[in-house]
Amino acid sequence: MAVKLRLMRMGKKKQPTYRVVAADSRSPRDGRFIEIVGVYDPRPDPSSIRIDNDRAVDWLRKGAQPTESVRKLLEISGAWGTFRGDAPSEPAAEPASKPAKATVAKATAKATAKATASKSTAKKATAKKAAATKSAPEADDGGEPEAEAPADEAAGENPEESG
């Protein structure tokens, strides 16, 4: 039995995701497989590649032949270099993989905190301007009652005189 490491299409119409599987070369593309080795999602930018390097290298050592596309994914994840005996280096899959939920949550929290801080700073500045504006009319209000007082007195004198 000839084993191949290949892609198996999953997902909805126009929204593909792929499994990297070890399968018999005679089985259909989306048919029977022996083991799931990884997952490849080409839609996000950068695309998400999650491959179990130990299992992939194990299958390669047993004689499984990768397809061209899977070989490229194995090179990105670092499994191909491990299989070939190259110096074990950091896999290049980190930039190409989907960020962890915790990382996304931290980034979202930081962005929210910055937005909240800028909004609160803007509110404080607006409140200071409003306070300054209110204090200025208060000074005007202090002058206006004096101006209104003679008018009230004049209005008060007129009824007394007429009555």
Secondary structure as UniProt FT lines:
FT   STRAND          3..12
FT   TURN            13..14
FT   STRAND          15..24
FT   TURN            25..26
FT   TURN            29..30
FT   STRAND          35..41
FT   STRAND          48..51
FT   HELIX           53..61
FT   TURN            62..63
FT   STRAND          65..66
FT   HELIX           68..77
FT   HELIX           79..84
FT   HELIX           93..96
FT   HELIX           101..162
//
